Amino acid sequence: MNINEILKERQKWFEWKNIKPLYEKIKHWKTKNGKLNIENIKINDVIEITLNENKEKQNEIEDIAKSLKPWRKGPFKINDLFIDTEWRSFIKWNIIKPHLNLEGKDVLDVGCNNGYYMFRMLEMNPKSVTGFDPSALFNLQFDFINTFIKSDIEYKLLGVEHVPHYDKKFDTVFCLGVLYHRPDPVTMLKELKAGLKPNSEVILDTLIIEGEEEIALCPIRYQKMKNVYFIPTLKALYNWIEKAKFKDVEFIGKRYTDLNEQRKTDWIEGESLNNFLTEDLTKTVEGYPPPLRVYLKLKN
């Protein structure tokens, strides 16, 4: 597998009819605003960017941000502009953060979306941060925010299947909310493991169902999503991890997704969690258990 050829081919994605105008807008913005008056960058639950710019420039920033909808991960704040993303991603981050040590580490985020978690990783002084996500729109959202933050994060239009073939290995690989979207979860876990240096780790977040049996739900749709393949019990998930030949697993925690963490805002289009659950929030609209996430550290 030639990663450079794949990346070269995927640059053509920015020529797609729905993406090209956004790509050109961001490109023009970056060229025009290479020397923005940035007063402060605060990387916290809300990633806050304070600029000393005129009203015209602020209006331009708001126009670009709105053209990049839907915003899934965040939130972000640029002066008075609050990008109230669908997910309050800091809730997940604050669960896993106490279990992380990224100082001087090479880090990979697989399925990095717009880079919110990668920006949060900068707090911990990693040696390098790389993100994989095969989405041109999310890449543009990242580029827009990084215009202000000016980080050295590398964003690649790649997926988990490319991890074993990438020319760099990592100390910590994050994989948050991807496993249930893959038809072969054991193979995916092996692909993540193949991206690790010796004695390293994967931080995994995925959906599970309650139960003591070693089984998995295999829905046609789950929360109206067609691309959910398997949702295991914790015991079944541990079996998958063992089959992928990880040495050990550290349980970080588990949490039901609620309307405080995921909800419809003005910054997304279409539906969100309240549309995916029954009125009493006890089941998905398909009649399955509501979304329960587990957070694990897999040790290589």
Salt bridges, closest charged atoms under 4 A:
GLU9 OE1 - LYS12 NZ 3.26
GLU15 OE1 - LYS20 NZ 3.41
ASP45 OD1 - ARG120 NH1 3.42
GLU53 OE1 - LYS57 NZ 3.57
GLU60 OE1 - LYS32 NZ 3.37
GLU62 OE2 - LYS66 NZ 2.83
ASP63 OD2 - LYS25 NZ 3.30
ASP84 OD1 - ARG263 NH2 2.63
GLU86 OE1 - ARG72 NH1 2.71
ASP106 OD1 - LYS168 NZ 3.66
ASP106 OD2 - LYS197 NZ 2.84
GLU123 OE2 - LYS97 NZ 3.73
GLU123 OE1 - ARG120 NE 3.00
GLU154 OE1 - LYS156 NZ 3.37
GLU161 OE2 - HIS162 ND1 3.82
GLU161 OE1 - ARG182 NH2 3.45
ASP171 OD2 - LYS197 NZ 3.15
GLU201 OE1 - LYS297 NZ 3.80
ASP205 OD2 - LYS92 NZ 2.55
ASP205 OD1 - ARG293 NH1 3.26
GLU210 OE1 - LYS254 NZ 3.28
GLU212 OE1 - LYS235 NZ 3.43
GLU250 OE2 - HIS99 ND1 3.08
GLU250 OE1 - LYS297 NZ 3.97
GLU250 OE1 - LYS299 NZ 3.62
ASP258 OD2 - ARG255 NH2 3.06
GLU261 OE1 - ARG255 NH1 2.56
GLU271 OE1 - LYS224 NZ 3.05
